[in-house]
């Protein structure tokens, strides 16, 4: 099974402009993400795909594999689909550029889903939300799953709602790391943005609205996602 990791890297960001070029220790956020993805040893190739000459040069000048987007894109999935269309691969893993502490174990579990079930077209990671404050935070995308670990829905709202407080509930945060069969990813880009996706600003809802099951994989820890300057401070503390 041939596997490629693609790291979409957009320079602009609404909440934290140029976050991928922020220094985290002696390296930028995007270089940590790239280097740690390569370090897992899980992939035949790791490629950063970006709309930014600055990010392109940052990866290229440090010996990394990087491509420039030809078109403008609404989502990371659209960006990497353009890049992989002419590449020979079975599975494409989308590692977000703002995940500098990428680890091998969660990505290996994600790839194992495709080895054990040939019907899976798309899979993604989730983790238990342990901080109650984050359950209410719209920056934390929540996911609920069925008994086969397929996603039922993703939302920035509180799901499920604890109407009966005596029922124990695990709240899961969706981690924006995806794995796709190549054709499933290409199909995604040919569909228009759907209503729920547009309302929630969560791209994987496009799959659910088209009836494509999305297999969720529970992981203990993925690291700190750099969405805000506060996240960067936490990452700097973690790096020591």
PAKEMI-472490 format. One line per 8 residues: number of its first residue (from 1); their letters; for each residue x, y, z of N, C-alpha, C. Coordinates in steps of 0.2 Angstrom, whole numbers, plus 5000, padded with zeros to 4 digits. Layout:
residues N
NUM	A	X/Y/Z/X/Y/Z/X/Y/Z | ... $
***
This chain:
residues 240
1	XXXXXXXX	5004/4994/5000/5000/5000/5000/5004/5006/5000 | 5004/5010/4995/5008/5016/4994/5005/5022/4998 | 5009/5025/5002/5006/5031/5006/5010/5037/5005 | 5006/5042/5004/5010/5049/5003/5007/5054/5009 | 5011/5057/5012/5008/5062/5017/5009/5069/5014 | 5003/5073/5013/5003/5080/5011/5002/5084/5016 | 5006/5090/5017/5005/5095/5022/5003/5101/5018 | 4996/5103/5019/4994/5109/5016/4996/5115/5020 $
9	XXXXXXXX	4999/5120/5017/5002/5126/5021/5000/5132/5018 | 4995/5136/5021/4993/5142/5019/4996/5147/5023 | 4998/5153/5020/5002/5158/5024/4997/5162/5028 | 4991/5164/5025/4986/5168/5028/4982/5164/5033 | 4980/5167/5038/4976/5164/5043/4972/5169/5047 | 4965/5168/5048/4961/5173/5051/4963/5174/5058 | 4964/5169/5062/4965/5170/5069/4972/5171/5071 | 4977/5169/5066/4984/5170/5068/4988/5170/5061 $
17	XXXXXXXX	4988/5176/5058/4992/5177/5052/4999/5174/5052 | 5002/5171/5047/5008/5169/5046/5011/5164/5052 | 5006/5160/5055/5007/5156/5060/5012/5151/5059 | 5012/5148/5053/5017/5143/5051/5024/5145/5050 | 5025/5151/5050/5032/5154/5050/5034/5157/5056 | 5030/5156/5061/5032/5158/5068/5038/5153/5071 | 5043/5156/5074/5048/5151/5077/5045/5148/5083 | 5047/5141/5083/5046/5137/5089/5052/5134/5090 $
25	XXXXXXXX	5056/5137/5095/5063/5135/5097/5067/5137/5091 | 5071/5133/5088/5075/5135/5083/5073/5134/5076 | 5067/5131/5075/5064/5130/5069/5057/5133/5068 | 5054/5134/5062/5047/5137/5061/5042/5131/5063 | 5036/5133/5064/5031/5128/5065/5030/5123/5059 | 5030/5126/5053/5030/5122/5047/5036/5117/5046 | 5041/5119/5048/5047/5114/5048/5047/5109/5053 | 5044/5110/5059/5043/5105/5064/5038/5100/5061 $
33	XXXXXXXX	5033/5103/5058/5028/5098/5056/5030/5093/5050 | 5034/5096/5046/5037/5092/5040/5042/5087/5043 | 5047/5090/5047/5052/5085/5049/5049/5080/5054 | 5044/5081/5058/5042/5076/5062/5037/5071/5058 | 5034/5073/5053/5030/5069/5048/5035/5064/5045 | 5041/5066/5042/5046/5062/5039/5049/5057/5044 | 5050/5060/5050/5053/5056/5055/5049/5049/5057 | 5042/5049/5056/5038/5044/5057/5040/5038/5053 $
41	XXXXXXXX	5043/5039/5047/5045/5033/5043/5039/5029/5040 | 5033/5032/5040/5027/5029/5038/5025/5030/5030 | 5029/5035/5027/5027/5037/5021/5032/5036/5016 | 5030/5035/5010/5034/5034/5004/5037/5041/5002 | 5032/5046/5003/5034/5053/5002/5031/5058/5006 | 5034/5063/5008/5031/5068/5012/5032/5075/5008 | 5026/5078/5007/5026/5084/5003/5022/5090/5006 | 5025/5096/5006/5022/5102/5008/5019/5105/5002 $
49	XXXXXXXX	5012/5107/5002/5009/5110/4996/5007/5117/4999 | 5009/5122/4996/5008/5129/4999/5006/5134/4993 | 5003/5140/4995/5001/5145/4991/5007/5151/4992 | 5011/5150/4996/5016/5155/4999/5023/5154/4996 | 5026/5159/4993/5033/5158/4991/5038/5158/4997 | 5035/5161/5003/5039/5161/5009/5040/5154/5012 | 5034/5151/5012/5034/5144/5015/5038/5139/5010 | 5037/5140/5003/5040/5136/4999/5048/5137/5000 $
57	XXXXXXXX	5050/5143/5000/5057/5143/5001/5060/5141/5008 | 5056/5141/5013/5057/5139/5020/5059/5131/5019 | 5054/5128/5016/5055/5120/5016/5060/5118/5011 | 5060/5122/5005/5065/5120/5000/5072/5121/5002 | 5074/5127/5005/5080/5129/5007/5083/5124/5013 | 5078/5120/5016/5081/5116/5021/5080/5109/5019 | 5080/5107/5012/5080/5101/5010/5074/5097/5009 | 5068/5100/5010/5062/5097/5010/5059/5097/5004 $
65	XXXXXXXX	5053/5093/5003/5050/5092/4997/5043/5096/4997 | 5043/5101/4992/5037/5106/4993/5035/5107/4986 | 5028/5109/4985/5025/5111/4979/5021/5117/4980 | 5021/5121/4974/5017/5127/4975/5010/5125/4972 | 5004/5128/4975/4998/5127/4972/4997/5131/4966 | 4994/5128/4961/4992/5132/4955/4986/5137/4955 | 4981/5134/4959/4975/5138/4959/4974/5140/4967 | 4969/5144/4968/4967/5146/4975/4962/5141/4977 $
73	XXXXXXXX	4962/5140/4984/4958/5134/4986/4954/5136/4993 | 4948/5133/4994/4944/5135/5000/4947/5131/5005 | 4949/5125/5004/4951/5120/5010/4958/5117/5008 | 4961/5114/5014/4967/5110/5013/4966/5104/5009 | 4960/5101/5009/4959/5095/5005/4959/5097/4998 | 4956/5102/4996/4956/5105/4989/4963/5106/4987 | 4967/5109/4991/4974/5110/4989/4978/5104/4988 | 4977/5099/4992/4982/5093/4991/4979/5089/4986 $
81	XXXXXXXX	4972/5089/4984/4970/5085/4979/4973/5088/4972 | 4974/5094/4971/4977/5097/4965/4984/5094/4965 | 4987/5093/4970/4994/5091/4971/4995/5084/4969 | 4990/5080/4971/4991/5072/4971/4988/5069/4964 | 4984/5073/4961/4980/5071/4955/4985/5067/4950 | 4991/5069/4949/4995/5065/4944/5001/5061/4948 | 5000/5060/4954/5005/5056/4958/5002/5049/4959 | 5006/5044/4959/5004/5037/4959/5004/5035/4967 $
89	XXXXXXXX	4998/5035/4970/4998/5033/4977/4991/5030/4978 | 4991/5026/4983/4984/5022/4985/4981/5027/4991 | 4985/5029/4996/4982/5032/5001/4986/5039/5002 | 4982/5044/5003/4984/5051/5004/4983/5053/5012 | 4988/5055/5015/4986/5057/5022/4987/5065/5022 | 4982/5068/5025/4983/5076/5026/4985/5077/5033 | 4991/5080/5033/4994/5082/5040/4993/5089/5040 | 4990/5092/5045/4989/5100/5045/4996/5103/5046 $
97	XXXXXXXX	4997/5108/5043/5004/5112/5044/5005/5114/5051 | 4999/5115/5055/5000/5118/5061/5000/5113/5067 | 5002/5107/5065/5003/5102/5070/5010/5100/5071 | 5014/5104/5074/5021/5103/5075/5024/5097/5079 | 5019/5094/5083/5021/5088/5087/5019/5082/5084 | 5019/5081/5077/5016/5075/5074/5020/5069/5077 | 5016/5064/5079/5019/5058/5081/5017/5052/5077 | 5021/5047/5077/5020/5041/5073/5014/5037/5075 $
105	XXXXXXXX	5013/5035/5082/5007/5031/5084/5001/5033/5081 | 4998/5039/5082/4992/5040/5079/4991/5040/5071 | 4996/5041/5068/4996/5041/5060/4996/5033/5058 | 5000/5029/5062/5000/5022/5061/4993/5019/5062 | 4990/5021/5067/4983/5019/5068/4978/5021/5063 | 4979/5027/5060/4975/5029/5055/4976/5025/5048 | 4982/5023/5047/4984/5020/5041/4981/5012/5042 | 4981/5010/5048/4979/5003/5049/4972/5002/5047 $
113	XXXXXXXX	4968/5007/5048/4961/5006/5046/4960/5004/5039 | 4964/5006/5034/4963/5005/5027/4966/4998/5026 | 4971/4995/5030/4974/4989/5029/4969/4983/5032 | 4965/4985/5037/4960/4980/5040/4953/4981/5037 | 4951/4986/5033/4945/4987/5030/4945/4990/5024 | 4945/4986/5018/4946/4989/5012/4940/4993/5009 | 4934/4993/5013/4929/4998/5011/4929/5005/5014 | 4934/5006/5018/4935/5013/5021/4938/5017/5015 $
121	XXXXXXXX	4934/5023/5014/4937/5028/5009/4940/5034/5013 | 4938/5036/5019/4940/5042/5022/4941/5040/5030 | 4946/5042/5033/4947/5041/5040/4950/5047/5043 | 4949/5048/5050/4952/5054/5053/4953/5052/5060 | 4956/5057/5064/4958/5056/5071/4953/5060/5075 | 4952/5057/5082/4949/5061/5087/4952/5059/5093 | 4951/5064/5098/4953/5063/5105/4948/5065/5110 | 4948/5062/5116/4944/5064/5121/4945/5071/5124 $
129	XXXXXXXX	4940/5075/5124/4941/5082/5127/4941/5082/5135 | 4947/5083/5138/4947/5082/5145/4946/5089/5149 | 4947/5094/5145/4946/5101/5148/4939/5103/5147 | 4934/5103/5152/4927/5105/5151/4926/5112/5147 | 4931/5116/5148/4930/5123/5145/4930/5122/5138 | 4934/5117/5135/4935/5116/5128/4929/5113/5125 | 4925/5110/5129/4919/5107/5126/4914/5113/5123 | 4914/5118/5126/4910/5124/5124/4913/5129/5119 $
137	XXXXXXXX	4920/5128/5118/4923/5132/5114/4922/5130/5107 | 4920/5135/5102/4919/5134/5095/4925/5132/5091 | 4931/5134/5094/4937/5133/5091/4939/5125/5091 | 4935/5122/5095/4936/5114/5096/4931/5111/5092 | 4932/5108/5087/4927/5104/5083/4925/5098/5086 | 4919/5097/5088/4917/5090/5091/4914/5086/5086 | 4915/5079/5088/4912/5074/5083/4909/5069/5087 | 4903/5066/5085/4900/5060/5088/4900/5055/5083 $
145	XXXXXXXX	4900/5049/5086/4901/5043/5082/4896/5037/5083 | 4895/5033/5078/4891/5027/5079/4895/5021/5083 | 4892/5016/5083/4895/5010/5087/4900/5007/5083 | 4901/5008/5076/4906/5006/5072/4912/5011/5071 | 4911/5017/5075/4916/5022/5075/4916/5026/5068 | 4910/5026/5065/4909/5031/5059/4906/5037/5062 | 4908/5043/5059/4906/5049/5061/4899/5050/5060 | 4895/5052/5065/4888/5054/5064/4887/5062/5062 $
153	XXXXXXXX	4891/5066/5065/4891/5073/5064/4897/5076/5067 | 4899/5082/5064/4904/5086/5067/4901/5093/5068 | 4903/5096/5073/4900/5103/5075/4905/5107/5079 | 4904/5114/5079/4908/5118/5084/4903/5119/5090 | 4897/5117/5089/4892/5117/5095/4893/5111/5100 | 4890/5111/5105/4890/5106/5110/4886/5100/5108 | 4890/5095/5106/4886/5089/5104/4890/5083/5107 | 4886/5078/5110/4879/5078/5111/4877/5083/5117 $
161	XXXXXXXX	4871/5085/5117/4869/5090/5122/4867/5085/5128 | 4869/5087/5134/4868/5083/5140/4861/5084/5143 | 4856/5082/5140/4849/5084/5142/4848/5080/5149 | 4851/5074/5149/4851/5070/5156/4858/5070/5159 | 4859/5074/5164/4866/5074/5167/4868/5068/5170 | 4864/5063/5171/4866/5057/5174/4869/5052/5169 | 4868/5054/5163/4871/5049/5158/4878/5051/5157 | 4883/5047/5157/4890/5048/5156/4892/5049/5149 $
169	XXXXXXXX	4895/5055/5147/4896/5057/5140/4904/5058/5139 | 4907/5055/5134/4913/5057/5132/4913/5062/5126 | 4916/5067/5127/4916/5072/5121/4922/5071/5118 | 4922/5071/5111/4928/5070/5107/4929/5076/5102 | 4935/5078/5102/4938/5083/5098/4940/5080/5091 | 4938/5083/5086/4940/5081/5079/4947/5084/5078 | 4952/5080/5077/4959/5082/5075/4959/5082/5067 | 4961/5088/5065/4961/5088/5057/4966/5085/5053 $
177	XXXXXXXX	4967/5079/5055/4972/5074/5051/4967/5069/5048 | 4968/5069/5041/4964/5064/5037/4968/5059/5033 | 4965/5054/5032/4968/5049/5027/4962/5047/5022 | 4964/5047/5015/4959/5046/5010/4962/5041/5005 | 4957/5037/5002/4959/5034/4996/4959/5039/4991 | 4964/5039/4986/4965/5045/4982/4959/5047/4978 | 4955/5042/4976/4949/5043/4972/4944/5047/4976 | 4943/5045/4982/4939/5048/4987/4940/5056/4988 $
185	XXXXXXXX	4947/5057/4988/4949/5064/4989/4948/5068/4982 | 4949/5065/4977/4947/5068/4970/4940/5070/4969 | 4936/5065/4972/4929/5066/4971/4926/5072/4976 | 4929/5072/4981/4928/5078/4986/4928/5085/4983 | 4934/5085/4979/4935/5092/4976/4930/5094/4970 | 4927/5088/4967/4922/5090/4962/4915/5091/4964 | 4914/5090/4971/4908/5092/4973/4908/5099/4976 | 4902/5103/4975/4902/5110/4977/4902/5110/4985 $
193	XXXXXXXX	4904/5115/4988/4903/5116/4995/4896/5115/4997 | 4895/5111/5003/4888/5109/5005/4885/5114/5010 | 4879/5114/5012/4876/5119/5016/4879/5118/5023 | 4879/5112/5026/4882/5111/5033/4889/5113/5033 | 4893/5111/5028/4900/5113/5028/4901/5121/5028 | 4897/5124/5024/4897/5131/5024/4895/5135/5031 | 4890/5132/5034/4888/5135/5040/4893/5134/5046 | 4895/5128/5046/4900/5126/5052/4907/5128/5050 $
201	XXXXXXXX	4909/5128/5044/4916/5129/5042/4920/5123/5044 | 4917/5117/5042/4920/5111/5044/4920/5107/5037 | 4926/5106/5034/4925/5103/5027/4923/5096/5026 | 4925/5092/5032/4923/5085/5031/4915/5084/5031 | 4911/5089/5033/4904/5088/5032/4902/5087/5025 | 4906/5089/5020/4904/5088/5013/4904/5080/5012 | 4908/5076/5015/4908/5069/5014/4902/5066/5017 | 4900/5068/5023/4894/5066/5026/4887/5068/5022 $
209	XXXXXXXX	4887/5074/5020/4882/5076/5016/4881/5072/5009 | 4886/5069/5007/4886/5065/5001/4886/5058/5002 | 4885/5056/5009/4883/5049/5011/4890/5045/5011 | 4896/5048/5012/4902/5044/5012/4904/5043/5019 | 4904/5037/5022/4906/5036/5029/4913/5039/5030 | 4914/5041/5036/4920/5044/5038/4922/5040/5045 | 4927/5036/5044/4929/5032/5050/4934/5036/5055 | 4932/5036/5061/4936/5039/5066/4940/5035/5070 $
217	XXXXXXXX	4946/5037/5071/4951/5033/5075/4953/5037/5082 | 4952/5034/5087/4953/5037/5094/4961/5037/5095 | 4963/5042/5097/4970/5043/5099/4971/5046/5106 | 4976/5044/5109/4977/5047/5116/4980/5054/5116 | 4984/5056/5111/4987/5062/5111/4990/5064/5104 | 4989/5069/5101/4992/5071/5095/4996/5077/5095 | 4995/5081/5100/5000/5087/5101/4996/5093/5102 | 4999/5099/5101/4996/5105/5101/4995/5108/5094 $
225	XXXXXXXX	4989/5110/5092/4988/5113/5086/4989/5121/5087 | 4992/5124/5082/4994/5131/5083/4989/5135/5079 | 4983/5137/5083/4978/5141/5080/4978/5148/5082 | 4981/5149/5088/4982/5156/5091/4988/5158/5094 | 4990/5164/5095/4996/5165/5098/4997/5162/5105 | 4991/5161/5109/4992/5157/5115/4994/5150/5114 | 4991/5147/5108/4994/5140/5107/5001/5140/5106 | 5004/5145/5102/5011/5145/5101/5015/5145/5108 $
233	XXXXXXXX	5012/5149/5113/5015/5150/5119/5016/5143/5123 | 5010/5139/5122/5010/5133/5125/5015/5128/5122 | 5015/5128/5115/5020/5124/5111/5027/5126/5113 | 5029/5132/5114/5035/5134/5116/5037/5131/5123 | 5032/5131/5128/5033/5128/5134/5034/5121/5134 | 5030/5118/5129/5031/5110/5129/5038/5108/5126 | 5040/5112/5121/5047/5111/5118/5052/5112/5123 | 5051/5116/5128/5056/5117/5133/5062/5122/5131 $
***
